[in-house]
Amino acid sequence: MSRGVLVIISSPSGAGKTTLARRLMTEFPALEFSVSFTTRPMRPGEVDGKDYRFVSQEVFDKMVADDQFAEWALVHNNYYGTAKEPVDRALNEARHVVFDVDWQGGRALSKQWPDDSLKIFILPPSVDELSRRLRSRASDSESVIEARLAKAREEMAHYDEYDFLIVNDDVDKAYATLRAVYLTRIGTPTEDELVKQTTSREAKRQAESLVCSDS
């Protein structure tokens, strides 16, 4: 390929996009992870420069003013952004980059690089399961968890902006589908049936039921 691919993976918090993205990069070491800038506090176990680039609000504001971001957004009271220059350099050098972003980031990235973007949305099997996953992390307060759940439906309402939908009811099955989608995009023969599942009526009905669910 003459240019790289931006593998944009989004989901509501707790649906599994980070786990799946990391597994993809483990199997395909040539894939690069786009490290976002953020103003949120570092969580236990996170590494600055690997998980995120943790900066102050003042530094973030200056980067916005200097037009250094391809996209940036306020998410759960913290700012996140993707720097332009590393993305342009990767695309021009035919390197593939994985983005673990929310729908706002996905929209901004695909708008700036429409021909280079592969957009994949990860869905939880249910709102109840999403709630269980968030609580099992034991890293956020109850008020933060409730805010994330309230935000989840709004985020899932944007599923139709994505090329592919993957329901993460089983992590191995979800990963197999993600892998197939990625390999198909970069031109490697794979299992067409797995890719077809991500654009099926069943996948779209699942997304619609999650958005409309009261549970």
Secondary structure as the mmCIF struct_conf table of DSSP 4:
data_model
#
loop_
_struct_conf.conf_type_id
_struct_conf.id
_struct_conf.beg_label_comp_id
_struct_conf.beg_label_asym_id
_struct_conf.beg_label_seq_id
_struct_conf.end_label_comp_id
_struct_conf.end_label_asym_id
_struct_conf.end_label_seq_id
BEND BEND1 ARG A 3 ARG A 3
STRN STRN1 LEU A 6 SER A 10
BEND BEND2 PRO A 12 PRO A 12
TURN_TY1_P TURN_TY1_P1 SER A 13 GLY A 14
BEND BEND3 ALA A 15 GLY A 16
HELX_RH_AL_P HELX_RH_AL_P1 LYS A 17 GLU A 27
TURN_TY1_P TURN_TY1_P2 PRO A 29 ALA A 30
STRN STRN2 GLU A 32 PHE A 33
STRN STRN3 PHE A 37 THR A 38
BEND BEND4 ARG A 40 ARG A 40
HELX_LH_PP_P HELX_LH_PP_P1 PRO A 41 ARG A 43
TURN_TY1_P TURN_TY1_P3 PRO A 44 GLY A 45
STRN STRN4 ASP A 48 ASP A 48
TURN_TY1_P TURN_TY1_P4 GLY A 49 ASP A 51
STRN STRN5 TYR A 52 TYR A 52
STRN STRN6 ARG A 53 PHE A 54
HELX_RH_AL_P HELX_RH_AL_P2 GLN A 57 ALA A 65
TURN_TY1_P TURN_TY1_P5 ASP A 66 ASP A 67
STRN STRN7 PHE A 69 VAL A 75
TURN_TY1_P TURN_TY1_P6 HIS A 76 ASN A 77
STRN STRN8 ASN A 78 ALA A 83
HELX_RH_AL_P HELX_RH_AL_P3 LYS A 84 ASN A 92
TURN_TY1_P TURN_TY1_P7 GLU A 93 ALA A 94
STRN STRN9 VAL A 97 ASP A 100
HELX_RH_AL_P HELX_RH_AL_P4 TRP A 103 GLN A 112
BEND BEND5 TRP A 113 TRP A 113
HELX_RH_3T_P HELX_RH_3T_P1 PRO A 114 ASP A 116
STRN STRN10 SER A 117 LEU A 123
BEND BEND6 PRO A 125 PRO A 125
HELX_RH_AL_P HELX_RH_AL_P5 VAL A 127 ARG A 137
BEND BEND7 ASP A 140 ASP A 140
HELX_RH_AL_P HELX_RH_AL_P6 GLU A 142 MET A 156
TURN_TY1_P TURN_TY1_P8 ALA A 157 HIS A 158
HELX_RH_3T_P HELX_RH_3T_P2 TYR A 159 GLU A 161
BEND BEND8 TYR A 162 ASP A 163
STRN STRN11 PHE A 164 VAL A 167
BEND BEND9 ASP A 169 ASP A 170
HELX_RH_AL_P HELX_RH_AL_P7 VAL A 171 ARG A 185
TURN_TY1_P TURN_TY1_P9 ILE A 186 GLY A 187
HELX_RH_AL_P HELX_RH_AL_P8 ASP A 192 GLN A 197
TURN_TY1_P TURN_TY1_P10 THR A 198 THR A 199
BEND BEND10 SER A 200 SER A 200
HELX_RH_AL_P HELX_RH_AL_P9 ARG A 201 CYS A 212
#
